[in-house]
Amino acid sequence: MIPTPHPLRGRVALVTGAARRVGRTIVLALAEAGADVVIHHRSRPDAAETLATEVRAAGRRALVLAADLADAGTASALVASLAAQWGRLDLLVANASVYEPSPIDTLGAAALDRHFAVNARAPVLLTIASLPLLRAQGEGRVVFIGDAAGERPLRHHLAHSMSKAALHCAVRGLARELAPLVSVNAVLPGVVLRPDDPDEVGLSAALARVPARRLGRPEDVASAVLFFATASTFVTGTLLPVDGGRLTVL
């Protein structure tokens, strides 16, 4: 069988945190595969609209929606807006994330709450809000963007690491709860792109522990998302490291 060049043609995907970096690349990959894409952002309307223009130029529909996912009430409002305008959702990609240093000597409730609100709570609430639309397709898909740090915590980033570990637990729990109509999986990136404010010493040390001996690329993550978006829904509850082999080899 010759694979179709546009396996997601006619399908609708929602990508959170989509205006820049990895989220942007995921949107473009999904559009290239034929999907119409809902582009969520929190505070980057110009970047989101520029991305939407690129998606439309590729012949796909694009819808830009803004929401602060740290607010628990915005998940249902975001999905309601999508439903009102397009009335369909086949794929939810929960990519929006908070990644801030949290040294143990200064770690407090505010940092923990901020990370858990966006990194763990919001994806679950978005999934719950999306269920009627996802189930209506008969084989809805949810892909969370986790983090290798959720399996092997990063020093000075305990809040982030803990919140991603909670997200990974949610993948397994939701996969059991939502089968057989909705599959739930996660991509676990390692070091992908340089941080906006890199710790050069820490970055070099991290790369020394990566068998692939390079930084990850947004395209590496996007290809894993595409796999889950097009694979059989028999694939569910899976945590897929995309980290150059660090978790699985070392």
VMD Tcl script that draws the C-alpha trace (Angstrom):
set ca {
  {0.00 0.00 0.00}
  {1.36 3.42 -1.00}
  {0.92 5.90 1.89}
  {-1.19 8.97 1.18}
  {0.83 12.19 1.00}
  {-1.76 13.97 3.14}
  {-2.83 11.48 5.83}
  {-4.58 14.16 7.92}
  {-6.58 15.74 5.11}
  {-10.00 16.84 6.37}
  {-9.00 16.57 10.03}
  {-8.79 19.34 12.60}
  {-5.97 19.70 15.12}
  {-5.67 22.02 18.11}
  {-2.10 22.83 19.17}
  {-1.55 24.79 22.38}
  {1.46 27.03 22.85}
  {1.71 27.05 19.08}
  {2.99 30.50 18.14}
  {6.71 29.82 18.41}
  {9.53 27.33 18.89}
  {8.46 23.66 18.95}
  {4.75 24.43 18.83}
  {5.17 26.37 15.61}
  {6.99 23.49 13.96}
  {4.28 21.05 15.06}
  {1.61 23.26 13.46}
  {3.47 23.43 10.15}
  {4.07 19.67 10.13}
  {0.38 18.97 10.75}
  {-0.64 21.41 8.02}
  {1.79 19.79 5.59}
  {0.15 16.45 6.43}
  {-3.21 17.93 5.44}
  {-4.73 19.06 8.73}
  {-6.58 22.29 9.42}
  {-5.05 23.76 12.55}
  {-6.29 25.76 15.53}
  {-3.34 27.81 16.76}
  {-3.48 28.60 20.48}
  {-1.31 31.25 22.08}
  {-1.26 33.12 25.37}
  {0.28 36.47 24.55}
  {1.84 36.36 21.07}
  {-0.90 37.43 18.65}
  {1.48 38.67 15.97}
  {3.47 35.44 15.86}
  {0.26 33.38 15.88}
  {-1.25 35.34 13.00}
  {1.97 35.07 11.00}
  {1.88 31.32 11.48}
  {-1.79 31.21 10.48}
  {-0.90 33.02 7.26}
  {1.69 30.34 6.49}
  {-0.83 27.56 7.13}
  {-3.39 29.21 4.83}
  {-0.75 29.72 2.15}
  {-0.26 25.94 2.24}
  {-3.95 25.49 1.44}
  {-5.17 24.64 4.95}
  {-7.52 26.45 7.27}
  {-6.12 28.17 10.35}
  {-7.90 29.58 13.38}
  {-6.11 31.62 16.05}
  {-7.39 31.50 19.63}
  {-5.90 33.14 22.72}
  {-6.16 31.84 26.29}
  {-4.13 31.83 29.49}
  {-4.14 28.15 30.39}
  {-2.97 28.92 33.92}
  {-6.61 29.92 34.49}
  {-8.58 26.71 35.04}
  {-11.69 28.13 33.37}
  {-10.07 28.83 30.02}
  {-9.80 25.22 28.84}
  {-13.52 24.73 28.38}
  {-13.89 28.23 26.91}
  {-11.14 27.55 24.37}
  {-12.74 24.31 23.20}
  {-16.18 25.92 23.14}
  {-14.87 28.64 20.83}
  {-13.34 26.03 18.55}
  {-16.58 24.04 18.51}
  {-18.65 27.10 17.71}
  {-16.46 28.10 14.77}
  {-15.39 24.76 13.28}
  {-17.51 22.14 15.03}
  {-14.90 19.41 14.81}
  {-11.72 18.22 16.54}
  {-9.71 15.11 15.67}
  {-6.40 15.78 17.41}
  {-5.44 17.69 20.55}
  {-1.72 18.47 20.96}
  {-1.05 19.91 24.42}
  {2.28 21.65 23.90}
  {1.99 24.79 26.06}
  {4.37 24.61 28.98}
  {6.04 26.56 31.77}
  {9.77 25.99 32.17}
  {11.36 28.11 34.87}
  {14.29 27.48 37.21}
  {13.19 26.48 40.72}
  {16.26 26.21 42.98}
  {15.32 24.25 46.07}
  {16.38 27.03 48.46}
  {13.83 29.41 46.96}
  {11.16 26.99 45.74}
  {7.72 27.91 47.03}
  {4.03 27.28 46.48}
  {3.68 29.91 43.75}
  {6.25 28.25 41.47}
  {4.79 24.80 42.07}
  {1.26 26.01 41.40}
  {2.30 27.84 38.23}
  {4.03 24.79 36.75}
  {1.31 22.32 37.71}
  {-1.46 24.61 36.44}
  {-0.07 24.83 32.90}
  {1.97 21.65 32.55}
  {-0.36 19.10 34.17}
  {-3.79 20.50 34.97}
  {-4.43 22.36 31.70}
  {-3.80 19.38 29.38}
  {-6.16 17.21 31.43}
  {-8.88 19.87 31.50}
  {-8.47 20.45 27.75}
  {-8.82 16.73 27.12}
  {-11.99 16.52 29.22}
  {-13.48 19.57 27.47}
  {-12.60 18.10 24.06}
  {-14.11 14.67 24.65}
  {-17.47 15.23 22.91}
  {-15.69 16.42 19.76}
  {-12.99 13.75 19.87}
  {-15.44 10.91 20.50}
  {-17.65 12.11 17.68}
  {-14.86 11.20 15.22}
  {-14.74 7.61 16.43}
  {-10.97 7.66 16.78}
  {-9.92 10.90 18.43}
  {-6.31 11.41 19.41}
  {-4.59 13.28 22.22}
  {-0.85 13.92 22.27}
  {0.79 15.55 25.27}
  {4.24 17.07 25.04}
  {5.89 15.74 28.16}
  {9.56 15.99 29.04}
  {12.40 13.59 29.67}
  {12.82 15.55 32.92}
  {9.55 14.03 34.10}
  {11.33 10.67 34.18}
  {14.78 11.93 35.21}
  {14.45 15.25 37.12}
  {16.59 18.20 36.18}
  {18.67 19.86 38.86}
  {17.31 23.29 39.81}
  {14.06 22.55 37.93}
  {12.12 20.48 40.45}
  {8.78 22.23 39.85}
  {8.99 21.64 36.10}
  {10.15 18.04 36.51}
  {7.40 17.23 39.02}
  {4.69 18.74 36.84}
  {5.82 16.75 33.80}
  {5.90 13.55 35.86}
  {2.28 14.25 36.78}
  {1.48 14.74 33.10}
  {3.04 11.38 32.26}
  {0.84 9.75 34.89}
  {-2.16 11.47 33.31}
  {-1.28 9.92 29.94}
  {-1.53 6.43 31.37}
  {-4.67 7.17 33.33}
  {-6.47 8.92 30.49}
  {-5.47 6.19 28.03}
  {-7.29 3.68 30.22}
  {-10.28 5.95 30.83}
  {-10.82 7.03 27.21}
  {-10.21 3.80 25.28}
  {-11.31 2.64 22.81}
  {-12.56 5.81 21.09}
  {-9.72 8.17 22.04}
  {-6.00 7.36 22.21}
  {-3.71 9.28 24.54}
  {0.07 9.35 24.15}
  {3.00 11.63 24.93}
  {6.21 12.75 23.31}
  {9.06 13.25 25.81}
  {11.63 15.66 24.34}
  {15.08 15.93 25.79}
  {17.27 18.94 25.06}
  {15.50 20.52 22.06}
  {16.61 23.99 20.93}
  {18.68 26.27 23.07}
  {16.86 27.95 25.97}
  {16.26 31.68 25.68}
  {18.71 32.17 28.56}
  {21.03 29.15 28.32}
  {23.31 27.94 31.08}
  {26.23 27.12 28.79}
  {28.02 24.94 31.32}
  {24.85 23.03 32.18}
  {23.93 22.71 28.51}
  {27.33 21.29 27.61}
  {27.11 18.83 30.48}
  {23.63 17.74 29.38}
  {24.73 17.21 25.77}
  {27.68 15.12 26.94}
  {25.15 12.62 28.29}
  {23.19 12.39 25.03}
  {24.27 9.41 22.87}
  {23.19 11.25 19.70}
  {25.65 14.03 20.63}
  {23.49 16.90 19.45}
  {20.65 19.15 20.45}
  {17.25 17.95 19.43}
  {15.39 19.83 16.70}
  {11.75 20.91 16.70}
  {11.30 18.67 13.67}
  {12.28 15.66 15.80}
  {9.37 16.37 18.12}
  {6.97 17.18 15.28}
  {7.70 13.86 13.56}
  {6.83 11.99 16.76}
  {3.59 13.95 17.05}
  {2.76 13.02 13.46}
  {3.36 9.37 14.28}
  {0.78 9.45 17.06}
  {-1.58 11.53 14.90}
  {-1.61 8.92 12.16}
  {-0.89 5.64 13.96}
  {-3.55 3.10 14.85}
  {-5.50 4.01 17.98}
  {-4.29 0.64 19.28}
  {-1.20 2.67 20.19}
  {-2.22 4.35 23.44}
  {-0.76 5.08 26.86}
  {2.72 5.39 25.33}
  {5.49 7.71 26.51}
  {7.91 8.16 23.59}
  {11.30 9.66 24.48}
  {12.72 11.94 21.78}
  {15.96 12.71 23.54}
  {18.82 11.31 21.50}
  {18.77 8.07 23.49}
  {19.52 9.48 26.93}
  {16.61 7.87 28.81}
  {16.69 4.52 27.07}
  {20.41 3.98 26.47}
  {22.16 5.44 29.50}
}
mol new
graphics top color blue
foreach p $ca { graphics top sphere $p radius 0.5 }
foreach p [lrange $ca 0 end-1] q [lrange $ca 1 end] { graphics top cylinder $p $q radius 0.2 }
display resetview
